[in-house]
Amino acid sequence: MLKKGGVKINYPMTNLTDSRPNKIFMISSNILKTFILILILLGIGRVLIREREPQLRRAGQQIISNITQNYDVKPLEMDGGNPYIRALMRTISASEANSDRPYHILYGGRHIENLRQHPNQCVTIANGPNRGRCSTAAGRYQFLNTTWAEKAALYHPEPSGFLRINYSFEPIYQDKVLYSWLRDTNAWGGRDITKLLEQGQVDTVLELLSPTWTSLGYGIETNSITRSLPNIYKKMLEEELMNAGSSYFID
């Protein structure tokens, strides 16, 4: 307040302690610092991942190796045959029918006893892209009823019946039908699966078969062991070649 000509004049006094601009500045500064810190951490993370990439890759491979070594796939019921195809059959069953009784399993995990013919039981699909539909997949190689009828008519060694032909779904016949199917080059667009396997082209074969068995990879329904299948195949092949011994020859 000042006096001018005897009159008191009140001038508004500026509040020198008003901190609103300072608060805004501090908030902006904190946001900027946080943003910079995030960028730094992301950069460090990328560097660490890049530096540790070989170790991470080895760790992943070790996990797959452990799964493979501890994965027990039952032998086939049928005797004889090419060990490369036998190893492939066991690899397919490892992915499709992970069970102590693979020949008796239905889609979804339930087991049946009667294998006089394909069970043809349509089980509702609970998950995945085909959810809500049903599947008749059964047995060690999860044959659909239509697939079994078609392939058994071509490859089943002992059909029975006269007016109505029956194709036994017993374990040995599941093996024999699949074995002959895999050996038939005409069934796979002229591709010789046996030769591809003997040349070490396992991935090529799995991709070739994936439209039929989607769990083999390259399809829509992979599972927890799909990535391990090439290593599982190698283990199965070692066992089959050892069992074949000197009796093995490329037929």
C-alpha positions as CSV (number, residue, x, y, z in Angstrom):
1,M,0.0,0.0,0.0
2,L,1.4,3.4,-1.0
3,K,0.2,7.0,-0.3
4,K,-0.2,9.4,-3.2
5,G,-1.5,12.9,-2.6
6,G,-2.8,11.8,0.7
7,V,-4.8,9.0,-0.8
8,K,-4.1,5.4,0.0
9,I,-3.6,3.3,-3.0
10,N,-3.7,-0.5,-2.7
11,Y,-1.7,-2.3,-5.3
12,P,-2.2,-6.1,-5.6
13,M,0.8,-7.9,-4.3
14,T,2.2,-10.7,-6.4
15,N,2.3,-14.0,-4.4
16,L,5.9,-14.8,-4.8
17,T,5.4,-18.2,-3.2
18,D,2.8,-19.4,-5.9
19,S,4.2,-22.8,-7.0
20,R,1.8,-23.9,-9.7
21,P,4.2,-23.3,-12.5
22,N,6.9,-25.1,-10.6
23,K,4.6,-28.1,-10.0
24,I,3.7,-28.3,-13.7
25,F,7.4,-28.2,-14.5
26,M,8.2,-30.9,-11.9
27,I,5.5,-33.2,-13.2
28,S,6.6,-32.8,-16.8
29,S,10.2,-33.4,-15.7
30,N,9.2,-36.6,-13.9
31,I,7.3,-37.9,-16.9
32,L,10.3,-37.2,-19.2
33,K,12.7,-38.9,-16.7
34,T,10.4,-41.9,-16.6
35,F,10.2,-42.1,-20.4
36,I,13.9,-41.9,-20.7
37,L,14.4,-44.6,-18.0
38,I,12.0,-46.9,-19.9
39,L,14.0,-46.3,-23.1
40,I,17.2,-47.1,-21.3
41,L,15.8,-50.3,-19.8
42,L,14.5,-51.4,-23.1
43,G,17.8,-50.8,-24.7
44,I,19.6,-52.7,-21.9
45,G,17.1,-55.5,-22.2
46,R,17.8,-55.8,-26.0
47,V,21.5,-55.8,-25.4
48,L,21.2,-58.5,-22.7
49,I,18.9,-60.7,-24.8
50,R,21.3,-60.3,-27.8
51,E,24.3,-61.2,-25.6
52,R,22.5,-64.1,-24.0
53,E,20.9,-65.3,-27.2
54,P,23.3,-68.3,-27.6
55,Q,22.7,-69.3,-24.0
56,L,19.0,-69.0,-24.4
57,R,19.1,-71.0,-27.6
58,R,21.1,-73.7,-25.9
59,A,18.7,-73.7,-22.9
60,G,15.8,-74.2,-25.3
61,Q,17.6,-77.1,-27.0
62,Q,18.4,-78.7,-23.7
63,I,14.7,-78.5,-22.7
64,I,13.8,-80.2,-26.0
65,S,16.5,-82.8,-25.5
66,N,15.3,-83.6,-22.0
67,I,11.7,-84.0,-23.3
68,T,13.0,-86.3,-26.0
69,Q,15.2,-88.4,-23.7
70,N,12.4,-88.9,-21.1
71,Y,9.7,-89.5,-23.7
72,D,8.8,-93.2,-23.9
73,V,7.1,-94.3,-27.1
74,K,5.9,-97.9,-27.1
75,P,7.1,-100.3,-29.8
76,L,5.0,-101.3,-32.7
77,E,2.8,-104.5,-32.6
78,M,3.8,-105.5,-36.1
79,D,7.2,-107.2,-36.8
80,G,9.6,-106.4,-39.6
81,G,9.5,-103.6,-42.1
82,N,11.8,-100.6,-42.9
83,P,13.2,-99.1,-39.6
84,Y,12.9,-95.6,-41.0
85,I,9.2,-96.0,-41.6
86,R,8.8,-97.8,-38.2
87,A,10.5,-94.9,-36.5
88,L,8.2,-92.4,-38.3
89,M,5.1,-94.4,-37.2
90,R,6.2,-94.2,-33.6
91,T,6.9,-90.5,-34.0
92,I,3.3,-89.9,-35.4
93,S,1.9,-91.8,-32.4
94,A,4.0,-89.8,-30.0
95,S,2.2,-86.7,-31.2
96,E,-1.2,-88.2,-31.8
97,A,-1.8,-90.8,-29.1
98,N,0.3,-90.1,-26.0
99,S,-1.0,-92.9,-23.9
100,D,0.1,-96.2,-22.3
101,R,-2.5,-97.9,-24.4
102,P,-2.3,-96.0,-27.7
103,Y,-4.1,-98.5,-29.9
104,H,-7.2,-98.2,-27.7
105,I,-7.4,-94.4,-27.3
106,L,-10.2,-92.2,-28.7
107,Y,-10.0,-88.5,-29.4
108,G,-10.2,-86.8,-26.1
109,G,-8.4,-89.5,-24.1
110,R,-11.0,-92.1,-23.3
111,H,-10.1,-95.7,-24.0
112,I,-12.1,-98.6,-25.5
113,E,-11.7,-102.3,-25.4
114,N,-13.5,-103.5,-28.5
115,L,-11.2,-103.2,-31.6
116,R,-13.0,-105.6,-33.9
117,Q,-13.7,-102.6,-36.1
118,H,-13.1,-98.9,-36.0
119,P,-15.1,-97.6,-33.0
120,N,-16.7,-94.7,-35.0
121,Q,-17.5,-92.7,-31.9
122,C,-17.8,-88.9,-32.6
123,V,-16.4,-87.1,-29.6
124,T,-17.0,-83.3,-29.3
125,I,-14.0,-81.1,-29.8
126,A,-13.6,-78.8,-26.8
127,N,-10.7,-76.5,-28.0
128,G,-9.0,-75.2,-31.0
129,P,-10.2,-74.0,-34.4
130,N,-12.7,-76.9,-34.7
131,R,-14.3,-76.4,-31.3
132,G,-17.9,-77.5,-31.2
133,R,-17.5,-80.1,-34.0
134,C,-16.8,-83.8,-33.3
135,S,-14.1,-86.2,-34.2
136,T,-14.1,-89.9,-34.8
137,A,-10.3,-90.2,-34.5
138,A,-9.2,-93.4,-32.8
139,G,-6.3,-95.7,-32.2
140,R,-2.6,-95.2,-32.2
141,Y,-2.6,-93.0,-35.4
142,Q,-6.0,-91.4,-34.7
143,F,-7.6,-92.7,-37.9
144,L,-10.9,-91.0,-38.6
145,N,-13.7,-93.5,-39.5
146,T,-13.7,-92.3,-43.1
147,T,-10.0,-92.4,-43.4
148,W,-9.8,-95.9,-41.9
149,A,-12.5,-97.2,-44.3
150,E,-10.7,-95.8,-47.3
151,K,-7.1,-96.9,-46.3
152,A,-8.1,-100.2,-44.9
153,A,-9.9,-101.0,-48.2
154,L,-6.5,-100.4,-49.9
155,Y,-4.0,-101.8,-47.4
156,H,-5.7,-104.1,-44.8
157,P,-4.0,-107.5,-45.2
158,E,-6.9,-109.6,-43.8
159,P,-10.4,-108.2,-44.4
160,S,-13.2,-110.4,-43.3
161,G,-16.8,-111.0,-44.3
162,F,-18.6,-111.6,-47.6
163,L,-21.6,-109.3,-48.2
164,R,-20.3,-106.8,-45.7
165,I,-16.5,-106.4,-45.5
166,N,-15.1,-105.8,-42.0
167,Y,-11.6,-104.4,-41.3
168,S,-10.3,-105.4,-37.9
169,F,-8.9,-102.4,-35.9
170,E,-6.7,-104.6,-33.8
171,P,-3.3,-103.2,-33.0
172,I,-1.3,-105.1,-35.6
173,Y,-3.7,-104.0,-38.3
174,Q,-3.5,-100.4,-37.3
175,D,0.3,-100.7,-37.8
176,K,0.1,-102.6,-41.1
177,V,-2.4,-100.3,-42.7
178,L,-0.4,-97.2,-41.8
179,Y,2.9,-98.9,-42.8
180,S,1.6,-99.7,-46.3
181,W,0.1,-96.3,-46.6
182,L,3.3,-94.5,-45.8
183,R,5.2,-96.8,-48.2
184,D,2.9,-96.1,-51.1
185,T,4.5,-93.3,-53.2
186,N,1.2,-92.7,-55.1
187,A,-0.5,-91.8,-51.9
188,W,1.8,-88.9,-51.3
189,G,2.0,-87.3,-54.7
190,G,4.8,-89.4,-56.0
191,R,7.0,-88.5,-53.0
192,D,9.0,-91.5,-51.6
193,I,8.8,-91.1,-47.9
194,T,11.3,-93.9,-47.2
195,K,14.0,-92.3,-49.4
196,L,13.4,-88.9,-47.9
197,L,13.9,-90.3,-44.4
198,E,17.0,-92.3,-45.5
199,Q,18.4,-89.0,-46.8
200,G,17.8,-87.3,-43.4
201,Q,14.9,-85.1,-44.6
202,V,12.8,-85.5,-41.5
203,D,11.3,-82.0,-41.6
204,T,10.3,-82.4,-45.2
205,V,8.4,-85.6,-44.3
206,L,6.7,-84.0,-41.3
207,E,5.6,-81.1,-43.5
208,L,4.3,-83.6,-46.1
209,L,2.3,-85.5,-43.5
210,S,1.0,-82.4,-41.6
211,P,-2.2,-82.0,-43.6
212,T,-3.1,-85.5,-42.4
213,W,-1.8,-85.2,-38.9
214,T,-1.9,-81.6,-37.9
215,S,-0.1,-82.1,-34.6
216,L,3.1,-82.8,-36.6
217,G,3.5,-79.1,-37.1
218,Y,3.0,-76.7,-40.1
219,G,-0.7,-76.9,-39.4
220,I,-3.4,-75.6,-37.1
221,E,-3.3,-77.9,-34.1
222,T,0.3,-78.2,-32.8
223,N,0.8,-79.5,-29.3
224,S,3.3,-79.4,-26.5
225,I,5.8,-81.8,-28.1
226,T,5.5,-80.7,-31.8
227,R,8.8,-78.9,-31.7
228,S,10.5,-82.1,-30.2
229,L,9.3,-84.4,-32.9
230,P,12.5,-84.4,-35.1
231,N,14.5,-85.3,-32.0
232,I,11.9,-88.0,-31.0
233,Y,12.2,-89.4,-34.5
234,K,16.0,-89.6,-34.2
235,K,15.7,-91.5,-30.9
236,M,13.1,-93.8,-32.4
237,L,15.3,-94.4,-35.4
238,E,18.3,-95.3,-33.2
239,E,16.1,-97.9,-31.4
240,E,14.7,-99.3,-34.7
241,L,18.0,-99.6,-36.4
242,M,19.5,-101.3,-33.3
243,N,16.6,-103.8,-33.2
244,A,16.9,-104.5,-36.9
245,G,20.6,-105.1,-36.6
246,S,22.3,-106.8,-39.5
247,S,18.9,-108.0,-40.8
248,Y,18.1,-104.5,-42.1
249,F,18.3,-103.8,-45.8
250,I,16.6,-101.2,-47.9
251,D,13.7,-103.0,-49.6
